[in-house]
């Protein structure tokens, strides 16, 4: 449950970019996260892209969450972008656990603003 987000300064997190091999599997996660945002009255922009597309998009986002199948690209991504980047845990990714992904994204953005 992501009720802690409802009590925290959610304004720190408004845009998440998901990156996977082709953008398809994270596209399903995006739909689920958009539903969560709508149901909880949050203005949250979430988009998915393939690993080849993040370089031209990252500037519009607060953080990048990376699918497990492209985790080998995380070091390279961290060098190329100026926002936090982290891998989504394999189990959370497979189960499309939006709650845990939101917690991860929020903690990334929160720690980068300290």
N, C-alpha and C positions, 0 to 999 in steps of 0.2 A: 504494500500500500504506500502510496506516495503522498500521504497527507502532510508530511514534513514540508513539501514544496509549497503547500497552501499557506504555511506559517512562515516561510522564509522569503527573503527578497528575490522572488522569481524574476524580477526585472534583470537580474544578472544573466539570466539564461533566456534567450528568446529565439535563437536560431541554431539548429543542429544540422550538420552535414554528415550523412552516413555514406561510407565508402565500402564497396565490396567488389568482387571480381568484375561483375557486369552491371551492377545497379538493380538487378532484378530481385534478389532475395531481400535486400534492404528495403526495396520498394514496398514489400509486404509489411515490414516493421514500420515504415513511414505511415502507412494507412492506419495502422493500429494506434500509433502515437498521435496522429491527427485526431482520431476519434477520442482519445483520452483528453486531449487539449480542449476539444469542443465540449465534452461532457463536464469538464472542470472549469470552464470559463477562462482558459489561459490562451493568451495570444502567442502561440508557439509555431514557428516556421520550421518544418523539417523536410529535408530533401535527400534523395539518394542519387549517387552517381557511381559509375565504374571507376576503378583505380586509375584509369587514364584521364579522368575528368576533374579531379579535385583541384589541380593547379590553377585552373581558370575560374574556380568558384569559391575557394576558401575565404576570400576577403569579405564576403557577405555573411559569414557565420561566426558564432561564438566558440564553437569547438567542432572537432571531427571525431566521430566514432567509427571504428574500423571493424569490419567483419573478420572473423577468425581466419578465413581462407586467404586473406591478403595481409596477415599480420607481419609477414616478412618485409613489407613496405613501410612499416611504422617509423623506423629510424630515418629513412629517406624523407618521409613526409614531415617529420619534426624539423628537419633541416631546411625544408622549402617553405614552410608556412610559419606564421607568427601567432598562431592560436593553439590551444591545447589539443593534443591528439592522444587517443587511447583505444585499445582493443576492447571490443565487447567480449565478455566471457562466453566461451563456446556453448555452455548450457543455456545461458540467457538468450543467446542468439538463436539457438535451435528451438527453444520454447517461446520465442518472441516475447520475452519478459520485459515489457515496456517499463514497469516500475523500476527494475534494477538498472535499466539503461538510462532512465531519467536521473536516478541517483548518481550514476557515474558521470553523466554530462554536467549535472549541477555541481558535483564536487570538483570536477576539472575547472570549471569556470570560476567557482568560488576561490579555489586555491590560486588561480592565476591572477586574481584581483587582490590578493593579500599584500 
